[in-house]
Amino acid sequence: MRLKTEILGVESGGRPIVFLNKYDADELGISASGRVLLRSRKDITAIVNVATRSVRKGHVGISEEIRMMLGKVPHYIDVEISSFPKSLQFIRNKLEGKKLVYKEIYEIVKGVVDGNLSENEIASFVTALHIRGLDLDEATSLSMSMVETGARLNLGKRVVDKHSVGGVPGDKTTLLVVPIVAAAGLIIPKTSSRAITSAAGTADRAETIMPVNISNNEMKKIVKKCGGCLVWGGALDLAPADDIFVRTEYSLYIDPLLLPSIMSKKKAVGATHLVVDIPTGRGAKVKTISEADQLAKDIIELGKRLKIHTHCVLTYGEQPIGYTVGPALEAREALEVLMNESNVPDLIDKACNIAGTIFEITGRKNGYELAKNMLKTGRAEAKLRQMIGLQGGNQNIMPDDLPIGSHTLKVKARKEGQVIWINNNAIVEIARSAGAPKDKGAGIVFNKKIGDQVSKDDILFTVYAEKSRKLNRAHDLLEEINPIGVGKRADMVIHTIKESPMIKKSFVLER
Amino acid sequence: MRLKTEILGVESGGRPIVFLNKYDADELGISASGRVLLRSRKDITAIVNVATRSVRKGHVGISEEIRMMLGKVPHYIDVEISSFPKSLQFIRNKLEGKKLVYKEIYEIVKGVVDGNLSENEIASFVTALHIRGLDLDEATSLSMSMVETGARLNLGKRVVDKHSVGGVPGDKTTLLVVPIVAAAGLIIPKTSSRAITSAAGTADRAETIMPVNISNNEMKKIVKKCGGCLVWGGALDLAPADDIFVRTEYSLYIDPLLLPSIMSKKKAVGATHLVVDIPTGRGAKVKTISEADQLAKDIIELGKRLKIHTHCVLTYGEQPIGYTVGPALEAREALEVLMNESNVPDLIDKACNIAGTIFEITGRKNGYELAKNMLKTGRAEAKLRQMIGLQGGNQNIMPDDLPIGSHTLKVKARKEGQVIWINNNAIVEIARSAGAPKDKGAGIVFNKKIGDQVSKDDILFTVYAEKSRKLNRAHDLLEEINPIGVGKRADMVIHTIKESPMIKKSFVLER
């Protein structure tokens, strides 16, 4: 059917979508979510939205995605019904509990990347993976398919990488690990993500000290020159299927693709040695040590299949790492530690343990000491500054150069005692309500952490915001929730849930 | 956040969708598929699409659905982040295999109808229902929730209805059952659907003899006057959640909501007595008798919970009902039978059995004979003509008044023998390729059915099309597939699948 092309000027989330008038859709014998083939210089498969008013009979409305794929948009385009893709049958097989083989999984992943599968169908596949589970063969197939449907880097025979399963606020460890490892001569092409539900992702933190939106080619040049980089992974087209799966998983809080997601990104950068940090605790993504142990075992097995030597490090995740939460505040803290201007014991211990494990997995002895040495001698700092320069930032940047929000709210102890617990989720909520990660200068600085002695009126932590409106939002939130517990070590009650909840707070607010 | 409203002029499949610029989305702290609250005269919850180019910073693009909900569109609108709806938690619970209670299911169904749940989330729920299954309590809750989130009819203390699980081409039984039942004084407010994957739905058939797009109020008046109606259910807002679930189920070929879908529509029209036809056979939706027996048991149990007295009739579904397939051809055949101008034994038997069961379930004796009597005496025909008049059609319509496609293709026997089998799916494909259900005059007329004796060159069936292009399409398809088997009763082979398939056809084509 020959239809007049109409550019709608709307984006459809990366997927090629056409709008057909109901009349034409009926004429073609196609319903919403069906597929058509657009015959142009190249054939494009698109998913159909049916319009009753907004697109006229005889017209086909195209999304921005299709406009870009077409290049020069023809006045008329031939639209044909397209049969269901094979990948749909494979998704159905997974729904029925059948194990999928590599070829089938590859077809599905390719359908996801090419946009031939609708949101519905992808959501159904992800849900089936969650309920039915996936075994090691399937996880391997998914990882490799995700790698092969994207770009790949090739930076040498031995490439190391690190990853954190995440969930702990203030975790700026990567900002230390990458320069420590590169300073010792290893190759570590680190790609990171931005925050989705957290207060800062590593890419958000790094961006406050240097550009992180770097192309594949530039990245290769940088890594060849200085051994490492700290870039945003989102623009590199590494395992792009992952980003689409994540979008589906997001609101449902499920992540059956956790392992393939981690490992495909690592395989795509050509990693041969990998250390995975699994923060563990009530306030982390992984709650218990036995859960973390099982996850570690699975990650290591999958690593073997993908020919990536993998070690996992279980870390303490009951409270934020270091004293800061929020992109710029965290970058400042990392910079200060690298410059030996500030002593942040838990952050240093964690970074040196992870860097140390990377050293040992690649054959060096006394990894922890080697890592500490890279820090103490300033070689890690020098390496970071070289990296900053190569990525297009100011090599001489100082911690105070990073702007921090000027609106503050002090949270003070109502009574004396000890910090007994910190609620990570509440801390993230407060930092986000104050503007993080969008407002890079927003966040939280702790004066006290778990185990610290507290006197009445001591500042427990300070909230920073760039905009007073957002500080008000954080203030309102703090009236409602209780992110920190101060008391005696023997105090057992966190709070009591009554019919009308009464939260016993151990702090007062002051601006 | 106050944003300038921009009418995008696109429809978003019934769901309220806004497009935000990436900058504003980040500022609000929201990702794609997140939800926002639009503050206007009434609050509207909308699902977010993130745009990078097509919507400018400071603007909010609204879909046609939202434009309609807003009525007068304000120049600016306050957009706030909206938290995840409770229903998402309940969907997650189902994913984890937990049984859902009525309140939880109601929240989900309401979220579906109000558009507060995204396509992803609905697909995930439907998939979870398919894999985890749903028990009778959950099916009851789903049915009732679907009823309560839509319109309801109240037409009297005793209202009867019929339903077919479907899957057999040419099934025009309803066109006979409704006038037979109404002629005997029962109330039967029949709503029907249009074809999605078949060659004709009952609404498509009925539409060739009278208007079927009738409002709730008109429908009530018609039923009060003549006891029955034959209308399209799609515009009546009866159990509207069902239509949305069906859209998700469609491409995945799953239908975990089959029972609630059937029963909610019946409950919404106020049915107290129901007969469900379950066509059974290789060419029907339900393949085996034991499968049909189980389904019947479940339907009857659900009926009890919903206070609908239900009987199920298992019928022969190995070949089309009667001699015609396609909207107008089928309507002609039904009209001829009602006028006693044509004898179509299987159609008459099926219609009288189903109408008869309706009579018996409501307390009458000798239902089959009573039904047959309504047919023979012309009372059913008179009732249909009254109905046609009340629905705005021509009461004196004759079978020949229904236009049939003028392009024909005769399918003739290559050799003598007996019709051994008819492939229903292939018949539907041929009828659809010839233009049905869109072209109402397209379809198939059979001269021979299973068991009939065939001589060489006898016409087996004729394909009708309104457009020669579509007849060509049917012709091409017939070169490829084999919809009918002619041979000796003892011939056991249907066809042989070889590396290069060789289909042994028992027909030749003639135009």
Interface residues (C-beta under 8 A of the other chain):
Chain A: L8 G9 V10 E11 S12 G13 F19 D26 E27 G29 S31 A32 S33 G34 N49 V50 A51 T52 R53 S54 G61 E64 F84 L88 I91 R92 L95 G97 S118 E119 N120 E121 I122 A123 S124 V126 T127 A128 H130 I131 R132 I196 R247 T248 Y250 S251 L252 Y253 I254 R432 K438
Chain B: L8 G9 V10 E11 S12 G13 F19 D26 E27 G29 S31 A32 S33 G34 N49 V50 A51 T52 R53 S54 G61 E64 F84 L88 I91 R92 L95 G97 S118 E119 N120 E121 I122 A123 S124 V126 T127 A128 H130 I131 R132 I196 R247 T248 Y250 S251 L252 Y253 I254 R432 K438
